[in-house]
Amino acid sequence: MSYPPPGYYQRPPEHPQATTVLILGALGVAFCGFCAPFAWIKGRSVLAEIDASGGQLGGRSQASAGHVMGIVGTVLLGIMLLTMVGAVALMIIGANAESSSY
């Protein structure tokens, strides 16, 4: 039987969805905020699967980065939606103020 040389370390295979979480997180922050919640949710489950594998699966850094970007993107999406709702409300209030007579 042939053993690897001393000090040799073979990395475990990456989780099949670690890269997907990373890409969704990057897209969620950079372009499409609607991808961010999916990166957040999927990233949490992928990280749990990697931790439960006992070192048999890798890709934790990619999944973690995608998870964090998913959280950041979701917060930015929420701020954007609140801003849009506030702007629409101000336009409606302004339109009603102009049309009312004193």
SEFI-572599 format. One line per 4 residues: their letters; for each residue x, y negated, z of N, C-alpha, C. Coordinates in pm, whole numbers, m for minus. Atoms other than C-alpha are relative to their C-alpha. Layout:
<recs>
A	X Y Z X Y Z X Y Z  ...
</recs>
This chain:
<recs>
MSYP	83 116 0 0 0 0 89 m123 0  m79 121 14 133 m340 m96 m65 m115 77  49 114 m77 96 m627 145 55 m128 m60  m53 127 50 133 m993 51 123 m41 80
PPGY	m120 43 m73 462 m1159 147 m39 m77 126  29 72 m125 482 m1307 498 m26 m149 m28  33 140 18 326 m1651 521 m93 m26 m117  89 16 115 110 m1589 218 m144 m9 49
YQRP	139 18 m40 m245 m1714 257 m85 m11 m125  92 6 113 m522 m1649 13 m126 m71 45  118 77 m37 m802 m1905 23 m126 81 m29  127 m68 26 m1153 m1769 55 m71 m65 m118
PEHP	73 59 113 m1383 m1820 m244 m94 m110 50  88 111 m37 m1582 m2142 m241 m145 43 m4  145 m23 2 m1950 m2141 m163 m50 m42 m139  44 30 136 m2133 m2134 m498 m69 m136 m16
QATT	73 126 13 m2326 m2453 m419 73 m119 63  m75 110 m61 m2054 m2664 m255 24 m112 m100  m23 101 102 m1971 m2843 m579 m130 m70 m38  130 58 33 m2341 m2898 m653 m37 m107 103
VLIL	30 97 m105 m2386 m3073 m318 87 m124 m15  m91 112 20 m2081 m3289 m387 m48 m88 m115  46 75 116 m2213 m3392 m729 m131 m73 30  126 66 m37 m2564 m3464 m596 24 m119 92
GALG	m31 110 m91 m2418 m3676 m318 63 m118 m72  m64 108 75 m2199 m3875 m556 m101 m71 m89  104 61 83 m2489 m3932 m794 m98 m80 84  93 70 m88 m2712 m4031 m505 52 m134 47
VAFC	m58 126 m45 m2472 m4300 m388 23 m94 m118  m42 85 111 m2357 m4426 m727 m113 m43 m93  96 32 105 m2654 m4410 m962 m145 16 43  140 m35 m20 m2975 m4238 m867 m22 35 146
GFCA	20 m24 m141 m3071 m4272 m503 m92 115 31  95 m108 m24 m3339 m4009 m543 69 137 8  m77 m125 m15 m3068 m3738 m562 55 16 142  m66 m1 m130 m2933 m3831 m219 m72 87 105
PFAW	63 m87 m100 m3201 m3666 m1 22 149 m27  m25 m140 35 m3149 m3340 m190 142 40 41  m138 m28 m42 m2773 m3362 m126 9 13 151  1 m5 m146 m2840 m3425 242 m55 133 50
IKGR	66 m124 m44 m3077 m3130 284 81 122 m42  m75 m115 51 m2882 m2888 64 138 8 66  m131 2 m65 m2552 m2997 218 m5 58 140  14 m54 m134 m2676 m2916 566 m11 153 m3
SVLA	16 m146 7 m2781 m2564 460 128 68 m49  m126 m59 49 m2458 m2499 268 105 0 110  m94 5 m111 m2250 m2612 566 m32 108 104  39 m104 m95 m2449 m2379 792 38 138 m51
EIDA	m37 m129 58 m2391 m2088 552 151 22 4  m146 m11 m4 m2018 m2161 534 46 30 143  m38 m23 m140 m1992 m2178 913 m39 141 46  47 m133 m40 m2192 m1855 952 79 112 m67
SGGQ	m71 m105 73 m1969 m1670 704 125 49 73  m118 m44 m76 m1683 m1648 954 129 m7 m79  m122 16 78 m1419 m1770 712 m1 73 m133  9 m72 127 m1539 m1560 418 m33 m92 m117
LGGR	33 97 104 m1658 m1869 226 75 m130 26  m68 129 m9 m1469 m2190 154 m89 m109 m58  74 111 59 m1571 m2525 11 m62 m92 103  60 80 m105 m1649 m2684 344 24 m148 m21
SQAS	m29 142 18 m1478 m3013 258 m87 m61 m109  88 49 106 m1675 m3049 m66 m143 m14 49  137 3 m50 m2004 m2964 102 m17 m110 104  7 104 m102 m1928 m3197 392 m1 m139 m63
AGHV	m3 129 69 m1842 m3486 160 m133 m27 m69  130 17 65 m2161 m3430 m39 m111 m26 100  99 19 m106 m2365 m3407 282 4 m144 52  m15 137 m51 m2226 m3738 412 m45 m101 m106
MGIV	46 91 106 m2280 m3908 74 m152 7 m16  145 m13 4 m2634 m3772 79 m66 m83 108  54 81 m110 m2696 m3937 416 11 m148 m35  m21 141 36 m2547 m4268 298 m94 m40 m113
GTVL	89 31 113 m2741 m4255 m29 m145 m7 40  138 3 m47 m3066 m4180 151 m28 m128 77  16 126 m72 m3016 m4478 382 m9 m116 m100  5 105 102 m2942 m4700 80 m131 4 m78
LGIM	129 m14 69 m3251 m4563 m96 m112 m58 85  101 54 m89 m3464 m4647 209 4 m152 5  m15 146 m1 m3325 m5001 222 m52 m59 m131  45 49 130 m3389 m5044 m150 m153 4 m10
LLTM	146 m11 6 m3748 m4920 m121 m67 m102 90  56 101 m90 m3818 m5143 180 12 m140 m60  m19 129 64 m3675 m5440 m8 m99 m21 m113  95 11 111 m3891 m5367 m311 m142 m21 52
VGAV	134 15 m58 m4205 m5330 m99 m16 m141 58  4 136 m54 m4123 m5657 80 m12 m104 m110  6 94 110 m4069 m5837 m250 m139 0 m64  135 m10 56 m4401 m5710 m388 m101 m65 94
ALMI	92 61 m98 m4578 m5814 m67 12 m152 m4  m18 145 9 m4428 m6163 m90 m60 m57 m128  61 46 125 m4538 m6193 m453 m152 m3 11  146 m4 m17 m4892 m6093 m361 m45 m114 91
IGAN	35 110 m90 m4899 m6338 m71 14 m134 m71  m21 123 76 m4758 m6611 m294 m107 m23 m104  104 12 102 m5012 m6542 m568 m134 m37 66  125 32 m71 m5298 m6554 m316 5 m142 55
AESS	m13 135 m55 m5164 m6879 m163 m21 m103 m108  17 93 110 m5155 m7047 m503 m146 m9 m43  138 m2 49 m5508 m6943 m591 m101 m51 104  94 49 m101 m5663 m7053 m260 m5 m151 m2
SY	16 146 0 m5800 m7403 m234 m10 m48 144  1 56 m135 m5759 m7626 68 m111 m97 15
</recs>
